[in-house]
Amino acid sequence: MADLSHVEKVVFLKLYLLIACLLVILSGTAHADMNSTNCQGNNDLLNTLTNLPGCIVEGFFSYTISGLVSSSQGLVDSAFKFIFASPDPLWFCIQYNGLMAVLESLYSIVLMCLAMFFILRSNDAEGRAIAKKWLENMIAMIVLLSFSFQLFQMALDFNTYLATSFANESMKNLFGIQPDFTSAIFALVILIPAISMMSMTFLTLLVRYLLIPFLLFLFPIAIFLYFIPITQSWGRTFIKIIAAIVFMSAIDALVILGLSSLFTSTDPNLADSLVKAFAVVFGFGALGIINLALFAMSILSIITQSKPVMGAVGLTVAGRVLRR
């Protein structure tokens, strides 16, 4: 057992020395010029062997940085694509028609209940006024439900029109990361936050794109709930959520318009390359922050709307438990 312990100590010592050597090499090359020519083709074998450790590290950093630059550009390209794109509602006509058949059955039941209410309260002036108001709501609901698909498609088209009016594909060149870095450390300091911020912007726009079919199906339900007095607040909440998510890309395009105007101006505060690099990264990342805020507000509005219902359910459950 003593021999085995001695062997382990020797192995750990060798690993420690290896790691220490790598750290020395990295610390020596991390601040090196990224455009160094010491690793180019050279007929001097001794010089090649001398520079080999540094060349390996330089090659590793160059490969990593070029991969990060390529990834950041891909994220910018994909994000711009989803700013101007939305699924075609015509792809979901069959499912939408099935949902509308269910809603037609529901508002037929509501109309029958309204007729029964009018019969029972026909001798009461207040009852007749309530029935008349309900009937007006039902007529407006039926008309809006009949054109709900066209209204939703119109909202998508209007959002696309606004987005393309505010921004265009050529603006994405302003948010690209320039690969000509002077230091590996400087490159990593810029690229790691850039990838994180650009990923957030891309993912929020992708989520918006994926939610469009769900919002299409939610839109007639929101109209139905809005015109029923006891569920009107739910309908209003759902309509606000639909509007916020549908017009999210138009808001992003407006922000891009402002940022592109700033970056193409002769602002002396952005003349420094480091400042401008961070401004580009966090400017594009601001789109993701805005989108996350819109999603958060949508979720909070649902939670706020659910509190009375959850409170009533909680009281009911507590009452039954106490009775037992």
Sequence and secondary structure as in RCSB ss.txt:
>XXXX:A:sequence
MADLSHVEKVVFLKLYLLIACLLVILSGTAHADMNSTNCQGNNDLLNTLTNLPGCIVEGFFSYTISGLVSSSQGL
VDSAFKFIFASPDPLWFCIQYNGLMAVLESLYSIVLMCLAMFFILRSNDAEGRAIAKKWLENMIAMIVLLSFSFQ
LFQMALDFNTYLATSFANESMKNLFGIQPDFTSAIFALVILIPAISMMSMTFLTLLVRYLLIPFLLFLFPIAIFL
YFIPITQSWGRTFIKIIAAIVFMSAIDALVILGLSSLFTSTDPNLADSLVKAFAVVFGFGALGIINLALFAMSIL
SIITQSKPVMGAVGLTVAGRVLRR
>XXXX:A:secstr
 HHHHHHHHHHHHHHHHHHHHHHHHHHHHTTS TT  TTS  S HHHHHHHHHHHHHHHHHHHHHHHHHHHHHHH
HHHHHHHHS    GGGGHHHHHHHHHHHHHHHHHHHHHHHHHHHHTTT HHHHHHHHHHHHHHHHHHHHHHTHHH
HHHHHHHHHHHHHHHH  GGGGGGG   S  S HHHHHHHHHHHHHHHHHHHHHHHHHHHHHHHHHHHHHHHHHH
HTSGGGHHHHHHHHHHHHHHHTHHHHHHHHHHHHHHHHTS  GGG SHHHHHHHHHHHHHHHHHHHHHHHHHHHH
HHHHHHHHHHHHHHHHHHHHHHH 
